[in-house]
Amino acid sequence: MSSPKAILKASAECPSHSLANVSVRDLSFCIDEPVERGGTNSGPTPTDTVLSALIGCTNVIGHKCANSLGIDIGHLSIDAKCYFNRAGVTLAEEVEVPFERILLTVTSAGGQATQDQLEQVASETGKYCPLAKLFVNAGTTIEQTWQLA
């Protein structure tokens, strides 16, 4: 069976060294640096954005996996803490794995899932979340805790 493929598209106008006004589908948002790094703090940094994308992907794929397993996980609250090696972005030295370690805490509330069922959803989510795969295959350690509220 041939796997389904998609072409993802985004474009940006970049009026300064730090600001990227991004367009995706019919949506617009900006990526920027904080004032102390010469930006205008109009949006999250590129690294904040990729960490946020992991949260969003975990939410979407987690719910898809729960639905396919027939498990009611209610709604999720997700926190991510990343240990990021800034040596590369400061041009001090090349860094192979800048996102060294991510602690992901996923809390399920309002559903009927047991802790064992939640762990089953977590396992399936790790198999299918493309952002988690991207990080892990790049050498990042992701430590996940899925818990009931």
LUMPADO-761524 format. One record per residue: residue in three letters; z, x, y of N, C-alpha, C in turn. Coordinates in steps of 0.2 Angstrom, whole numbers, plus 2048, in hexadecimal, padded with zeros to 3 digits. Layout:
alaZXYZXYZXY...
This chain:
met8008047FA800800800800804806ser7FC80380B7FB807811801804816ser80480981980980781E806805824pro80A8008278077FD82E808803833lys80480383780480883D804805843ala80780884980680584F80580B854ile80280985A80180E85F80680C865leu80B81086681080E86C80D811872lys80D80E87880B81087E810810883ala81081588881481588E811819893ser81281789980F81C89E81481C8A4ala8138218A88188228AE8158258B4glu8178238BA8158268C081C82A8C1cys81B8308C38208358C48208388CBpro8238348D08238368D782783C8D9ser82B83E8D582F8448D68308488CFhis83484E8D08358528CA83A84E8C5ser83E8498C78438468C384183F8C1leu83D83B8C683D8348C58368328C1ala83782F8BC83182C8B88318248B8asn82D8218BC82C81A8BB8288188B6val82B8158B08288148AA82680D8A9ser82080C8A681D8068A481C80689Dval81F80089981E7FF89281C7F8892arg8177F688E8157EF88E8157EC895asp8187E78968197E489D81F7E58A0leu8237EA89E8297EC8A18297F38A5ser82D7F38A982E7FA8AD8357FC8AEphe8368028AE83D8058AF83C80C8B1cys84280F8B38418168B584681A8B1ile8448218B18488268AE84982B8B4asp84F82D8B58508318BA8568368B9glu85883B8BD85D83F8BC86383D8C1pro86983F8C086E83E8C586D8428CBval8708408D18708438D787184A8D7glu87684C8D38798538D28738578CFarg86E8548CC8698588C98628578CCgly8638558D385D8548D785984E8D6gly85C8498D28598428D285C83D8D7thr85A8378D685C8328DA86182D8D6asn86282E8D086782A8CC8658238CBser85E8228CB85B81B8CB85B8198C4gly85C81D8BF85C81B8B885F8208B3pro85F81E8AD8628238A885D82A8A8thr86082F8A685D8358A585883489Epro85483989D850839897854839891thr85A83D89185E83E88B86283888Aasp86583589086882E89086482988Cthr85D82988E85982488C858824885val85782A88285682B87B85C829877leu86282B879868828876869821876ser86781E87C86781787D862813878ala85C81787785781487285A81486Bleu85E819869861819863866813862ile86A81186786E80B86786A805866gly86580486A8607FE86985D7FE863cys85B80386085880385985D801854thr86380485486880384F8697FB84Fasn86A7F885586B7F18568657ED853val85F7EE8548597EB8528597EB84Aile8587F28488587F384185E7F183Dgly8647F184086A7EF83C8697E883Bhis8677E48408677DC83F8617DB83Alys85C7DE83A8567DD8358597DE82Ecys85C7E482D85F7E68278647E0825ala8687DE82986D7D982786A7D3825asn8657D18298617CB82785E7CB820ser85B7D181F8587D281985D7D2813leu8637D48148687D480F86C7CD80Fgly86B7C981386E7C28148757C3816ile8777C881A87D7CA81D87E7C8824asp8837C48268847C282D8887C7830ile8857CB8358897D083888B7CE83Fgly8897C884188B7C58488877CA84Dhis88B7CC8528887D085788B7D7857leu8887DC85988A7E385988C7E6860ser8917EA8608927EE8668917F5863ile88D7F986788C80086488D80586Aasp89180A86889381086C890816869ala88D81A86D88A82186B88D82686Flys88F82C86C89283286F88E83786Dcys88A83B87188684086F888847871tyr88984C86D88A85386E883856870phe88285787687B85A87887C86187Basn87786587887786C87A87286D880arg87586E88687186E88C86E87588Dala86F87988986C88088A86488088Bgly86187B88885987A88885787788Fval85B87289185986E89785A87289Dthr85F87789D86187B8A285C8828A2leu85888289D85388889C85788E89Bala85D88E89886189489785E897890glu85D89288B85A89588585788F881glu85289087D84F88B879854889874val85488287385987F86E85587B869glu85687D86385287985D85587285Dval85B87185D85E86A85C863869862pro86086686786486586D86985F86Cphe86785A86986C85586786F857861glu87585A86187885D85C87B858857arg87F85385A88384F85688484885Aile88384385788483C85A889838856leu88E83685989383185689182A858leu88F82685388D81F85489281B851thr89581685689A81285389780B854val89680784F89380084F8997FB84Dthr89A7F785189F7F285089C7EB84Fser89D7E784A89B7E18498A07DC84Aala89E7D784E8A37D185089F7CA84Fgly8A37C584D8A07BF84D89C7BD847gly89C7C18428987C083C89D7BF836gln89A7BE83089E7BD82A89E7C3826ala89B7C882889B7CE8248A17D1822thr8A27D481C8A87D881A8A67DF81Cgln8AB7E381B8AA7EA81D8A57ED818asp8A67EB8118A17EE80C89A7EC80Egln8997E68108927E38128907E7818leu8947E881D8927EC8238907F3821glu8937F681C8917FD81A88A7FD817gln8897F78138827F681087D7F6816val87E7F281B87A7F18208797F8824ala87E7FC82587E803828879807824ser87A80781D87680B81986F80A819glu86D80381986680181A863803821thr86780282686580382D86380B82Egly86780F82B86681682B85F818827lys85D81482385781581F851813823tyr85280E82884C80B82B84C80C833cys85180E83685180F83D84D81583Fpro84781484384381A84484681F849leu84A81C84E84E82185285382584Eala85682284A85B82684685782B842lys85282983F84D82E83B84B83483Fleu84983284584683784A84C83D84Bphe85283A84D85783F84E859843848val85A84084285C84383C85784883Aasn85184683A84B84B83884A85183Dala84D85084384D85584885385A847gly85885884385D85C84186485A844thr86485484886A85184A86E84E845thr87584F84587984C84187B845844ile87B84084087D83984388383783Eglu88883684188E83483E88F82C840gln88E82883B88F82183D89581E83Athr89881A83E89E81683C89C80E83Dtrp89C80A83889B8038398A1800837gln8A37FB83C8AA7F883B8AA7F183Dleu8AF7ED83B8B07E683D8B47E6843ala8B37E28478B77E184D8BE7DF84C
